[in-house]
Every structure is written in C-alpha cells, then in structure tokens.
Amino acid sequence: MKKNNGKNMLGKVNEVKYKEPARMQPPVFPLGMRFGFAKNMCILDFLDQQNDGGGRYCFYSVAITKEYAEEMIKNLSKFIESQGD
C-alpha cells in the first residue's frame, strides 16, 4: 500500500458526497471551550494553547441562536447515546 503522507488530504476534505456542502478546512480539535450569552444568542469560543507556553487563546468563535442550540443538543445527544460506555 502506497503512503501519501497526507498529500491528498485537501482533496478528501473538499470531496462532496450526497450534495452536502464541501468542508473547506479540515476539522480541528479545540483544547477548551468558553460560552457567552447575549439576548437570544450564545457565543461559543474554541480555545487552544500557545506553543510557546504563552497561555490560551480563542482561535474561532461561533454565534448561535436558541434554535441552533436545541438542534445541537439533539444531535450531540444522539452521538453520546450511540457511543455506549
């Protein structure tokens, strides 16, 4: 089996199946999350650690409505229940 050392990863990330929107960037794994609340909105900050030990920083923020939060809860619950213990 030939190794590609991730050279074709971008092609796989942008691959579209079932007419779903293409993912333009590979998924990231945040080291932490922070939540902020405003009227009718929740702001999720995704946190990472600086390589030089300089502390944590927010590398991306997403604002969602209550309806999106409810949909996320529903889908995250399905994920948790499907994983078992």
PDB file of N, CA, C and O in Angstrom:
ATOM      1  N   MET A   1       0.841  -1.181   0.000  1.00  0.00           N
ATOM      2  CA  MET A   1       0.000   0.000   0.000  1.00  0.00           C
ATOM      3  C   MET A   1       0.884   1.241   0.000  1.00  0.00           C
ATOM      4  O   MET A   1       1.793   1.358   0.823  1.00  0.00           O
ATOM      5  N   LYS A   2       0.628   2.149  -0.899  1.00  0.00           N
ATOM      6  CA  LYS A   2       1.437   3.350  -1.044  1.00  0.00           C
ATOM      7  C   LYS A   2       0.994   4.410  -0.035  1.00  0.00           C
ATOM      8  O   LYS A   2      -0.197   4.685   0.105  1.00  0.00           O
ATOM      9  N   LYS A   3       1.970   5.005   0.669  1.00  0.00           N
ATOM     10  CA  LYS A   3       1.663   6.076   1.616  1.00  0.00           C
ATOM     11  C   LYS A   3       1.718   7.407   0.891  1.00  0.00           C
ATOM     12  O   LYS A   3       2.562   7.618   0.019  1.00  0.00           O
ATOM     13  N   ASN A   4       0.799   8.316   1.263  1.00  0.00           N
ATOM     14  CA  ASN A   4       0.823   9.637   0.633  1.00  0.00           C
ATOM     15  C   ASN A   4       1.171  10.734   1.629  1.00  0.00           C
ATOM     16  O   ASN A   4       1.242  11.906   1.259  1.00  0.00           O
ATOM     17  N   ASN A   5       1.389  10.364   2.900  1.00  0.00           N
ATOM     18  CA  ASN A   5       1.774  11.321   3.937  1.00  0.00           C
ATOM     19  C   ASN A   5       0.867  12.546   3.975  1.00  0.00           C
ATOM     20  O   ASN A   5       1.336  13.658   4.217  1.00  0.00           O
ATOM     21  N   GLY A   6      -0.418  12.350   3.739  1.00  0.00           N
ATOM     22  CA  GLY A   6      -1.386  13.434   3.827  1.00  0.00           C
ATOM     23  C   GLY A   6      -1.420  14.374   2.636  1.00  0.00           C
ATOM     24  O   GLY A   6      -2.118  15.387   2.678  1.00  0.00           O
ATOM     25  N   LYS A   7      -0.686  14.066   1.576  1.00  0.00           N
ATOM     26  CA  LYS A   7      -0.617  14.979   0.433  1.00  0.00           C
ATOM     27  C   LYS A   7      -1.971  15.153  -0.249  1.00  0.00           C
ATOM     28  O   LYS A   7      -2.243  16.216  -0.809  1.00  0.00           O
ATOM     29  N   ASN A   8      -2.814  14.141  -0.213  1.00  0.00           N
ATOM     30  CA  ASN A   8      -4.119  14.239  -0.860  1.00  0.00           C
ATOM     31  C   ASN A   8      -5.230  14.583   0.121  1.00  0.00           C
ATOM     32  O   ASN A   8      -6.407  14.483  -0.225  1.00  0.00           O
ATOM     33  N   MET A   9      -4.885  14.982   1.323  1.00  0.00           N
ATOM     34  CA  MET A   9      -5.886  15.266   2.344  1.00  0.00           C
ATOM     35  C   MET A   9      -6.834  16.380   1.909  1.00  0.00           C
ATOM     36  O   MET A   9      -8.043  16.269   2.111  1.00  0.00           O
ATOM     37  N   LEU A  10      -6.312  17.443   1.320  1.00  0.00           N
ATOM     38  CA  LEU A  10      -7.162  18.552   0.914  1.00  0.00           C
ATOM     39  C   LEU A  10      -8.213  18.096  -0.082  1.00  0.00           C
ATOM     40  O   LEU A  10      -9.357  18.546  -0.023  1.00  0.00           O
ATOM     41  N   GLY A  11      -7.844  17.214  -0.992  1.00  0.00           N
ATOM     42  CA  GLY A  11      -8.810  16.686  -1.942  1.00  0.00           C
ATOM     43  C   GLY A  11      -9.926  15.930  -1.250  1.00  0.00           C
ATOM     44  O   GLY A  11     -11.085  16.028  -1.653  1.00  0.00           O
ATOM     45  N   LYS A  12      -9.589  15.178  -0.213  1.00  0.00           N
ATOM     46  CA  LYS A  12     -10.601  14.432   0.531  1.00  0.00           C
ATOM     47  C   LYS A  12     -11.461  15.368   1.375  1.00  0.00           C
ATOM     48  O   LYS A  12     -12.661  15.139   1.521  1.00  0.00           O
ATOM     49  N   VAL A  13     -10.867  16.410   1.927  1.00  0.00           N
ATOM     50  CA  VAL A  13     -11.620  17.368   2.735  1.00  0.00           C
ATOM     51  C   VAL A  13     -12.678  18.058   1.889  1.00  0.00           C
ATOM     52  O   VAL A  13     -13.788  18.297   2.362  1.00  0.00           O
ATOM     53  N   ASN A  14     -12.347  18.382   0.640  1.00  0.00           N
ATOM     54  CA  ASN A  14     -13.269  19.098  -0.229  1.00  0.00           C
ATOM     55  C   ASN A  14     -14.215  18.186  -1.004  1.00  0.00           C
ATOM     56  O   ASN A  14     -15.069  18.668  -1.747  1.00  0.00           O
ATOM     57  N   GLU A  15     -14.070  16.873  -0.837  1.00  0.00           N
ATOM     58  CA  GLU A  15     -14.911  15.925  -1.556  1.00  0.00           C
ATOM     59  C   GLU A  15     -16.371  16.103  -1.140  1.00  0.00           C
ATOM     60  O   GLU A  15     -16.675  16.186   0.050  1.00  0.00           O
ATOM     61  N   VAL A  16     -17.258  16.161  -2.108  1.00  0.00           N
ATOM     62  CA  VAL A  16     -18.676  16.358  -1.827  1.00  0.00           C
ATOM     63  C   VAL A  16     -19.412  15.052  -2.080  1.00  0.00           C
ATOM     64  O   VAL A  16     -19.308  14.462  -3.156  1.00  0.00           O
ATOM     65  N   LYS A  17     -20.159  14.610  -1.071  1.00  0.00           N
ATOM     66  CA  LYS A  17     -20.984  13.417  -1.207  1.00  0.00           C
ATOM     67  C   LYS A  17     -22.426  13.801  -0.895  1.00  0.00           C
ATOM     68  O   LYS A  17     -22.676  14.631  -0.022  1.00  0.00           O
ATOM     69  N   TYR A  18     -23.350  13.210  -1.591  1.00  0.00           N
ATOM     70  CA  TYR A  18     -24.773  13.401  -1.347  1.00  0.00           C
ATOM     71  C   TYR A  18     -25.177  14.872  -1.381  1.00  0.00           C
ATOM     72  O   TYR A  18     -26.083  15.280  -0.655  1.00  0.00           O
ATOM     73  N   LYS A  19     -24.519  15.664  -2.208  1.00  0.00           N
ATOM     74  CA  LYS A  19     -24.826  17.081  -2.387  1.00  0.00           C
ATOM     75  C   LYS A  19     -24.753  17.865  -1.081  1.00  0.00           C
ATOM     76  O   LYS A  19     -25.443  18.871  -0.917  1.00  0.00           O
ATOM     77  N   GLU A  20     -23.921  17.406  -0.157  1.00  0.00           N
ATOM     78  CA  GLU A  20     -23.669  18.137   1.086  1.00  0.00           C
ATOM     79  C   GLU A  20     -22.680  19.257   0.792  1.00  0.00           C
ATOM     80  O   GLU A  20     -21.881  19.141  -0.137  1.00  0.00           O
ATOM     81  N   PRO A  21     -22.718  20.338   1.563  1.00  0.00           N
ATOM     82  CA  PRO A  21     -21.718  21.394   1.370  1.00  0.00           C
ATOM     83  C   PRO A  21     -20.310  20.859   1.626  1.00  0.00           C
ATOM     84  O   PRO A  21     -20.104  20.040   2.522  1.00  0.00           O
ATOM     85  N   ALA A  22     -19.355  21.321   0.843  1.00  0.00           N
ATOM     86  CA  ALA A  22     -17.967  20.883   0.999  1.00  0.00           C
ATOM     87  C   ALA A  22     -17.366  21.497   2.258  1.00  0.00           C
ATOM     88  O   ALA A  22     -17.657  22.647   2.588  1.00  0.00           O
ATOM     89  N   ARG A  23     -16.542  20.748   2.953  1.00  0.00           N
ATOM     90  CA  ARG A  23     -15.782  21.270   4.089  1.00  0.00           C
ATOM     91  C   ARG A  23     -14.502  21.853   3.512  1.00  0.00           C
ATOM     92  O   ARG A  23     -13.708  21.136   2.903  1.00  0.00           O
ATOM     93  N   MET A  24     -14.300  23.140   3.700  1.00  0.00           N
ATOM     94  CA  MET A  24     -13.159  23.822   3.098  1.00  0.00           C
ATOM     95  C   MET A  24     -11.888  23.681   3.928  1.00  0.00           C
ATOM     96  O   MET A  24     -10.792  23.853   3.395  1.00  0.00           O
ATOM     97  N   GLN A  25     -12.004  23.377   5.198  1.00  0.00           N
ATOM     98  CA  GLN A  25     -10.858  23.201   6.082  1.00  0.00           C
ATOM     99  C   GLN A  25     -11.016  21.876   6.823  1.00  0.00           C
ATOM    100  O   GLN A  25     -12.144  21.439   7.052  1.00  0.00           O
ATOM    101  N   PRO A  26      -9.929  21.236   7.199  1.00  0.00           N
ATOM    102  CA  PRO A  26     -10.046  20.006   7.982  1.00  0.00           C
ATOM    103  C   PRO A  26     -10.587  20.319   9.376  1.00  0.00           C
ATOM    104  O   PRO A  26     -10.422  21.439   9.859  1.00  0.00           O
ATOM    105  N   PRO A  27     -11.229  19.354  10.029  1.00  0.00           N
ATOM    106  CA  PRO A  27     -11.728  19.576  11.384  1.00  0.00           C
ATOM    107  C   PRO A  27     -10.583  19.902  12.345  1.00  0.00           C
ATOM    108  O   PRO A  27      -9.444  19.480  12.146  1.00  0.00           O
ATOM    109  N   VAL A  28     -10.913  20.655  13.378  1.00  0.00           N
ATOM    110  CA  VAL A  28      -9.937  20.993  14.416  1.00  0.00           C
ATOM    111  C   VAL A  28     -10.419  20.412  15.739  1.00  0.00           C
ATOM    112  O   VAL A  28     -11.608  20.142  15.907  1.00  0.00           O
ATOM    113  N   PHE A  29      -9.511  20.224  16.662  1.00  0.00           N
ATOM    114  CA  PHE A  29      -9.846  19.689  17.977  1.00  0.00           C
ATOM    115  C   PHE A  29      -9.458  20.736  19.018  1.00  0.00           C
ATOM    116  O   PHE A  29      -8.286  20.838  19.380  1.00  0.00           O
ATOM    117  N   PRO A  30     -10.433  21.520  19.506  1.00  0.00           N
ATOM    118  CA  PRO A  30     -10.097  22.550  20.482  1.00  0.00           C
ATOM    119  C   PRO A  30      -9.690  21.928  21.815  1.00  0.00           C
ATOM    120  O   PRO A  30     -10.175  20.861  22.189  1.00  0.00           O
ATOM    121  N   LEU A  31      -8.798  22.606  22.519  1.00  0.00           N
ATOM    122  CA  LEU A  31      -8.393  22.152  23.851  1.00  0.00           C
ATOM    123  C   LEU A  31      -9.368  22.625  24.918  1.00  0.00           C
ATOM    124  O   LEU A  31      -9.316  22.162  26.057  1.00  0.00           O
ATOM    125  N   GLY A  32     -10.243  23.530  24.562  1.00  0.00           N
ATOM    126  CA  GLY A  32     -11.234  24.025  25.506  1.00  0.00           C
ATOM    127  C   GLY A  32     -12.310  24.813  24.799  1.00  0.00           C
ATOM    128  O   GLY A  32     -12.188  25.166  23.626  1.00  0.00           O
ATOM    129  N   MET A  33     -13.374  25.083  25.548  1.00  0.00           N
ATOM    130  CA  MET A  33     -14.477  25.884  25.025  1.00  0.00           C
ATOM    131  C   MET A  33     -14.896  26.877  26.092  1.00  0.00           C
ATOM    132  O   MET A  33     -14.739  26.640  27.290  1.00  0.00           O
ATOM    133  N   ARG A  34     -15.434  27.996  25.626  1.00  0.00           N
ATOM    134  CA  ARG A  34     -15.957  29.016  26.525  1.00  0.00           C
ATOM    135  C   ARG A  34     -17.296  29.453  25.942  1.00  0.00           C
ATOM    136  O   ARG A  34     -17.444  29.574  24.726  1.00  0.00           O
ATOM    137  N   PHE A  35     -18.264  29.687  26.814  1.00  0.00           N
ATOM    138  CA  PHE A  35     -19.600  30.078  26.378  1.00  0.00           C
ATOM    139  C   PHE A  35     -19.928  31.467  26.904  1.00  0.00           C
ATOM    140  O   PHE A  35     -19.651  31.786  28.060  1.00  0.00           O
ATOM    141  N   GLY A  36     -20.512  32.279  26.057  1.00  0.00           N
ATOM    142  CA  GLY A  36     -21.014  33.585  26.461  1.00  0.00           C
ATOM    143  C   GLY A  36     -22.455  33.710  26.011  1.00  0.00           C
ATOM    144  O   GLY A  36     -22.842  33.161  24.979  1.00  0.00           O
ATOM    145  N   PHE A  37     -23.242  34.428  26.780  1.00  0.00           N
ATOM    146  CA  PHE A  37     -24.658  34.548  26.458  1.00  0.00           C
ATOM    147  C   PHE A  37     -25.031  36.008  26.253  1.00  0.00           C
ATOM    148  O   PHE A  37     -24.581  36.886  26.990  1.00  0.00           O
ATOM    149  N   ALA A  38     -25.841  36.254  25.262  1.00  0.00           N
ATOM    150  CA  ALA A  38     -26.413  37.567  24.989  1.00  0.00           C
ATOM    151  C   ALA A  38     -27.890  37.339  24.686  1.00  0.00           C
ATOM    152  O   ALA A  38     -28.343  36.196  24.627  1.00  0.00           O
ATOM    153  N   LYS A  39     -28.618  38.388  24.499  1.00  0.00           N
ATOM    154  CA  LYS A  39     -30.049  38.254  24.234  1.00  0.00           C
ATOM    155  C   LYS A  39     -30.280  37.388  22.996  1.00  0.00           C
ATOM    156  O   LYS A  39     -29.826  37.720  21.901  1.00  0.00           O
ATOM    157  N   ASN A  40     -30.986  36.284  23.182  1.00  0.00           N
ATOM    158  CA  ASN A  40     -31.354  35.367  22.092  1.00  0.00           C
ATOM    159  C   ASN A  40     -30.168  34.767  21.347  1.00  0.00           C
ATOM    160  O   ASN A  40     -30.310  34.353  20.197  1.00  0.00           O
ATOM    161  N   MET A  41     -28.998  34.714  21.987  1.00  0.00           N
ATOM    162  CA  MET A  41     -27.808  34.232  21.294  1.00  0.00           C
ATOM    163  C   MET A  41     -26.818  33.634  22.291  1.00  0.00           C
ATOM    164  O   MET A  41     -26.722  34.073  23.437  1.00  0.00           O
ATOM    165  N   CYS A  42     -26.088  32.624  21.828  1.00  0.00           N
ATOM    166  CA  CYS A  42     -24.990  32.038  22.596  1.00  0.00           C
ATOM    167  C   CYS A  42     -23.733  32.143  21.737  1.00  0.00           C
ATOM    168  O   CYS A  42     -23.763  31.856  20.540  1.00  0.00           O
ATOM    169  N   ILE A  43     -22.644  32.552  22.351  1.00  0.00           N
ATOM    170  CA  ILE A  43     -21.373  32.647  21.641  1.00  0.00           C
ATOM    171  C   ILE A  43     -20.453  31.558  22.168  1.00  0.00           C
ATOM    172  O   ILE A  43     -20.156  31.508  23.362  1.00  0.00           O
ATOM    173  N   LEU A  44     -20.004  30.685  21.270  1.00  0.00           N
ATOM    174  CA  LEU A  44     -19.086  29.604  21.626  1.00  0.00           C
ATOM    175  C   LEU A  44     -17.694  29.986  21.145  1.00  0.00           C
ATOM    176  O   LEU A  44     -17.482  30.234  19.958  1.00  0.00           O
ATOM    177  N   ASP A  45     -16.758  30.031  22.069  1.00  0.00           N
ATOM    178  CA  ASP A  45     -15.361  30.290  21.731  1.00  0.00           C
ATOM    179  C   ASP A  45     -14.603  28.972  21.796  1.00  0.00           C
ATOM    180  O   ASP A  45     -14.733  28.230  22.770  1.00  0.00           O
ATOM    181  N   PHE A  46     -13.825  28.679  20.783  1.00  0.00           N
ATOM    182  CA  PHE A  46     -12.991  27.485  20.750  1.00  0.00           C
ATOM    183  C   PHE A  46     -11.572  27.904  21.119  1.00  0.00           C
ATOM    184  O   PHE A  46     -10.997  28.798  20.498  1.00  0.00           O
ATOM    185  N   LEU A  47     -11.017  27.251  22.132  1.00  0.00           N
ATOM    186  CA  LEU A  47      -9.745  27.659  22.714  1.00  0.00           C
ATOM    187  C   LEU A  47      -8.622  26.695  22.378  1.00  0.00           C
ATOM    188  O   LEU A  47      -8.843  25.498  22.190  1.00  0.00           O
ATOM    189  N   ASP A  48      -7.416  27.235  22.306  1.00  0.00           N
ATOM    190  CA  ASP A  48      -6.210  26.449  22.082  1.00  0.00           C
ATOM    191  C   ASP A  48      -5.121  26.987  22.993  1.00  0.00           C
ATOM    192  O   ASP A  48      -5.293  28.023  23.635  1.00  0.00           O
ATOM    193  N   GLN A  49      -4.019  26.291  23.048  1.00  0.00           N
ATOM    194  CA  GLN A  49      -2.873  26.669  23.878  1.00  0.00           C
ATOM    195  C   GLN A  49      -1.747  27.135  22.967  1.00  0.00           C
ATOM    196  O   GLN A  49      -1.453  26.483  21.965  1.00  0.00           O
ATOM    197  N   GLN A  50      -1.116  28.250  23.302  1.00  0.00           N
ATOM    198  CA  GLN A  50       0.020  28.725  22.515  1.00  0.00           C
ATOM    199  C   GLN A  50       1.192  27.774  22.687  1.00  0.00           C
ATOM    200  O   GLN A  50       1.447  27.292  23.791  1.00  0.00           O
ATOM    201  N   ASN A  51       1.904  27.502  21.606  1.00  0.00           N
ATOM    202  CA  ASN A  51       3.042  26.579  21.639  1.00  0.00           C
ATOM    203  C   ASN A  51       4.178  27.062  22.524  1.00  0.00           C
ATOM    204  O   ASN A  51       4.928  26.249  23.065  1.00  0.00           O
ATOM    205  N   ASP A  52       4.317  28.375  22.680  1.00  0.00           N
ATOM    206  CA  ASP A  52       5.418  28.910  23.480  1.00  0.00           C
ATOM    207  C   ASP A  52       5.083  28.997  24.965  1.00  0.00           C
ATOM    208  O   ASP A  52       5.848  29.569  25.741  1.00  0.00           O
ATOM    209  N   GLY A  53       3.939  28.431  25.365  1.00  0.00           N
ATOM    210  CA  GLY A  53       3.537  28.463  26.769  1.00  0.00           C
ATOM    211  C   GLY A  53       2.923  29.787  27.180  1.00  0.00           C
ATOM    212  O   GLY A  53       2.745  30.045  28.370  1.00  0.00           O
ATOM    213  N   GLY A  54       2.600  30.623  26.220  1.00  0.00           N
ATOM    214  CA  GLY A  54       2.059  31.947  26.499  1.00  0.00           C
ATOM    215  C   GLY A  54       0.604  31.973  26.924  1.00  0.00           C
ATOM    216  O   GLY A  54       0.037  33.054  27.082  1.00  0.00           O
ATOM    217  N   GLY A  55      -0.003  30.844  27.109  1.00  0.00           N
ATOM    218  CA  GLY A  55      -1.389  30.807  27.571  1.00  0.00           C
ATOM    219  C   GLY A  55      -2.366  30.399  26.490  1.00  0.00           C
ATOM    220  O   GLY A  55      -1.994  30.089  25.358  1.00  0.00           O
ATOM    221  N   ARG A  56      -3.631  30.411  26.880  1.00  0.00           N
ATOM    222  CA  ARG A  56      -4.691  30.010  25.972  1.00  0.00           C
ATOM    223  C   ARG A  56      -5.142  31.194  25.128  1.00  0.00           C
ATOM    224  O   ARG A  56      -4.977  32.353  25.509  1.00  0.00           O
ATOM    225  N   TYR A  57      -5.712  30.873  23.975  1.00  0.00           N
ATOM    226  CA  TYR A  57      -6.284  31.905  23.126  1.00  0.00           C
ATOM    227  C   TYR A  57      -7.490  31.337  22.388  1.00  0.00           C
ATOM    228  O   TYR A  57      -7.594  30.127  22.190  1.00  0.00           O
ATOM    229  N   CYS A  58      -8.384  32.205  21.990  1.00  0.00           N
ATOM    230  CA  CYS A  58      -9.562  31.821  21.221  1.00  0.00           C
ATOM    231  C   CYS A  58      -9.190  31.845  19.747  1.00  0.00           C
ATOM    232  O   CYS A  58      -8.826  32.892  19.213  1.00  0.00           O
ATOM    233  N   PHE A  59      -9.282  30.683  19.083  1.00  0.00           N
ATOM    234  CA  PHE A  59      -8.924  30.647  17.669  1.00  0.00           C
ATOM    235  C   PHE A  59     -10.138  30.729  16.754  1.00  0.00           C
ATOM    236  O   PHE A  59      -9.988  30.929  15.548  1.00  0.00           O
ATOM    237  N   TYR A  60     -11.347  30.577  17.310  1.00  0.00           N
ATOM    238  CA  TYR A  60     -12.545  30.700  16.490  1.00  0.00           C
ATOM    239  C   TYR A  60     -13.750  30.885  17.398  1.00  0.00           C
ATOM    240  O   TYR A  60     -13.811  30.292  18.475  1.00  0.00           O
ATOM    241  N   SER A  61     -14.701  31.695  16.978  1.00  0.00           N
ATOM    242  CA  SER A  61     -15.944  31.918  17.717  1.00  0.00           C
ATOM    243  C   SER A  61     -17.122  31.688  16.790  1.00  0.00           C
ATOM    244  O   SER A  61     -17.067  31.989  15.597  1.00  0.00           O
ATOM    245  N   VAL A  62     -18.192  31.146  17.366  1.00  0.00           N
ATOM    246  CA  VAL A  62     -19.419  30.916  16.619  1.00  0.00           C
ATOM    247  C   VAL A  62     -20.574  31.457  17.448  1.00  0.00           C
ATOM    248  O   VAL A  62     -20.654  31.195  18.649  1.00  0.00           O
ATOM    249  N   ALA A  63     -21.463  32.204  16.820  1.00  0.00           N
ATOM    250  CA  ALA A  63     -22.673  32.687  17.480  1.00  0.00           C
ATOM    251  C   ALA A  63     -23.844  31.846  16.981  1.00  0.00           C
ATOM    252  O   ALA A  63     -24.009  31.649  15.777  1.00  0.00           O
ATOM    253  N   ILE A  64     -24.661  31.350  17.921  1.00  0.00           N
ATOM    254  CA  ILE A  64     -25.811  30.528  17.544  1.00  0.00           C
ATOM    255  C   ILE A  64     -27.065  31.032  18.248  1.00  0.00           C
ATOM    256  O   ILE A  64     -26.998  31.630  19.322  1.00  0.00           O
ATOM    257  N   THR A  65     -28.204  30.778  17.623  1.00  0.00           N
ATOM    258  CA  THR A  65     -29.493  31.114  18.211  1.00  0.00           C
ATOM    259  C   THR A  65     -29.952  29.967  19.108  1.00  0.00           C
ATOM    260  O   THR A  65     -29.340  28.899  19.133  1.00  0.00           O
ATOM    261  N   LYS A  66     -31.022  30.203  19.834  1.00  0.00           N
ATOM    262  CA  LYS A  66     -31.590  29.158  20.690  1.00  0.00           C
ATOM    263  C   LYS A  66     -32.009  27.948  19.852  1.00  0.00           C
ATOM    264  O   LYS A  66     -31.840  26.807  20.282  1.00  0.00           O
ATOM    265  N   GLU A  67     -32.549  28.193  18.668  1.00  0.00           N
ATOM    266  CA  GLU A  67     -32.983  27.094  17.799  1.00  0.00           C
ATOM    267  C   GLU A  67     -31.794  26.230  17.373  1.00  0.00           C
ATOM    268  O   GLU A  67     -31.893  25.003  17.363  1.00  0.00           O
ATOM    269  N   TYR A  68     -30.669  26.864  17.021  1.00  0.00           N
ATOM    270  CA  TYR A  68     -29.472  26.097  16.670  1.00  0.00           C
ATOM    271  C   TYR A  68     -28.949  25.328  17.877  1.00  0.00           C
ATOM    272  O   TYR A  68     -28.501  24.189  17.745  1.00  0.00           O
ATOM    273  N   ALA A  69     -29.007  25.949  19.056  1.00  0.00           N
ATOM    274  CA  ALA A  69     -28.549  25.276  20.275  1.00  0.00           C
ATOM    275  C   ALA A  69     -29.388  24.030  20.540  1.00  0.00           C
ATOM    276  O   ALA A  69     -28.850  22.985  20.907  1.00  0.00           O
ATOM    277  N   GLU A  70     -30.703  24.135  20.357  1.00  0.00           N
ATOM    278  CA  GLU A  70     -31.580  22.978  20.552  1.00  0.00           C
ATOM    279  C   GLU A  70     -31.251  21.866  19.561  1.00  0.00           C
ATOM    280  O   GLU A  70     -31.246  20.691  19.926  1.00  0.00           O
ATOM    281  N   GLU A  71     -30.978  22.230  18.315  1.00  0.00           N
ATOM    282  CA  GLU A  71     -30.608  21.240  17.298  1.00  0.00           C
ATOM    283  C   GLU A  71     -29.272  20.580  17.645  1.00  0.00           C
ATOM    284  O   GLU A  71     -29.103  19.374  17.465  1.00  0.00           O
ATOM    285  N   MET A  72     -28.326  21.381  18.144  1.00  0.00           N
ATOM    286  CA  MET A  72     -27.035  20.828  18.556  1.00  0.00           C
ATOM    287  C   MET A  72     -27.208  19.844  19.711  1.00  0.00           C
ATOM    288  O   MET A  72     -26.598  18.776  19.714  1.00  0.00           O
ATOM    289  N   ILE A  73     -28.040  20.203  20.692  1.00  0.00           N
ATOM    290  CA  ILE A  73     -28.289  19.312  21.827  1.00  0.00           C
ATOM    291  C   ILE A  73     -28.865  17.990  21.337  1.00  0.00           C
ATOM    292  O   ILE A  73     -28.444  16.922  21.780  1.00  0.00           O
ATOM    293  N   LYS A  74     -29.824  18.065  20.428  1.00  0.00           N
ATOM    294  CA  LYS A  74     -30.450  16.855  19.884  1.00  0.00           C
ATOM    295  C   LYS A  74     -29.408  15.970  19.196  1.00  0.00           C
ATOM    296  O   LYS A  74     -29.362  14.764  19.437  1.00  0.00           O
ATOM    297  N   ASN A  75     -28.581  16.562  18.350  1.00  0.00           N
ATOM    298  CA  ASN A  75     -27.587  15.779  17.616  1.00  0.00           C
ATOM    299  C   ASN A  75     -26.448  15.299  18.506  1.00  0.00           C
ATOM    300  O   ASN A  75     -25.966  14.180  18.330  1.00  0.00           O
ATOM    301  N   LEU A  76     -26.010  16.111  19.451  1.00  0.00           N
ATOM    302  CA  LEU A  76     -24.963  15.668  20.378  1.00  0.00           C
ATOM    303  C   LEU A  76     -25.472  14.540  21.275  1.00  0.00           C
ATOM    304  O   LEU A  76     -24.718  13.624  21.603  1.00  0.00           O
ATOM    305  N   SER A  77     -26.736  14.600  21.670  1.00  0.00           N
ATOM    306  CA  SER A  77     -27.317  13.516  22.471  1.00  0.00           C
ATOM    307  C   SER A  77     -27.333  12.212  21.685  1.00  0.00           C
ATOM    308  O   SER A  77     -27.046  11.151  22.240  1.00  0.00           O
ATOM    309  N   LYS A  78     -27.668  12.280  20.396  1.00  0.00           N
ATOM    310  CA  LYS A  78     -27.632  11.081  19.550  1.00  0.00           C
ATOM    311  C   LYS A  78     -26.215  10.514  19.493  1.00  0.00           C
ATOM    312  O   LYS A  78     -26.024   9.301  19.582  1.00  0.00           O
ATOM    313  N   PHE A  79     -25.227  11.389  19.347  1.00  0.00           N
ATOM    314  CA  PHE A  79     -23.826  10.965  19.303  1.00  0.00           C
ATOM    315  C   PHE A  79     -23.439  10.273  20.608  1.00  0.00           C
ATOM    316  O   PHE A  79     -22.849   9.193  20.585  1.00  0.00           O
ATOM    317  N   ILE A  80     -23.765  10.880  21.732  1.00  0.00           N
ATOM    318  CA  ILE A  80     -23.403  10.321  23.038  1.00  0.00           C
ATOM    319  C   ILE A  80     -24.077   8.972  23.253  1.00  0.00           C
ATOM    320  O   ILE A  80     -23.437   8.023  23.705  1.00  0.00           O
ATOM    321  N   GLU A  81     -25.359   8.883  22.933  1.00  0.00           N
ATOM    322  CA  GLU A  81     -26.097   7.636  23.122  1.00  0.00           C
ATOM    323  C   GLU A  81     -25.591   6.534  22.200  1.00  0.00           C
ATOM    324  O   GLU A  81     -25.623   5.362  22.575  1.00  0.00           O
ATOM    325  N   SER A  82     -25.131   6.879  21.015  1.00  0.00           N
ATOM    326  CA  SER A  82     -24.674   5.861  20.065  1.00  0.00           C
ATOM    327  C   SER A  82     -23.303   5.306  20.425  1.00  0.00           C
ATOM    328  O   SER A  82     -22.925   4.246  19.926  1.00  0.00           O
ATOM    329  N   GLN A  83     -22.554   5.987  21.270  1.00  0.00           N
ATOM    330  CA  GLN A  83     -21.194   5.575  21.604  1.00  0.00           C
ATOM    331  C   GLN A  83     -21.138   4.533  22.712  1.00  0.00           C
ATOM    332  O   GLN A  83     -20.141   3.821  22.830  1.00  0.00           O
ATOM    333  N   GLY A  84     -22.181   4.426  23.524  1.00  0.00           N
ATOM    334  CA  GLY A  84     -22.142   3.466  24.631  1.00  0.00           C
ATOM    335  C   GLY A  84     -21.101   3.865  25.655  1.00  0.00           C
ATOM    336  O   GLY A  84     -20.545   4.962  25.601  1.00  0.00           O
ATOM    337  N   ASP A  85     -20.845   2.967  26.585  1.00  0.00           N
ATOM    338  CA  ASP A  85     -19.843   3.262  27.634  1.00  0.00           C
ATOM    339  C   ASP A  85     -18.588   2.475  27.456  1.00  0.00           C
ATOM    340  O   ASP A  85     -17.657   2.609  28.251  1.00  0.00           O
TER     341      ASP A  85
END
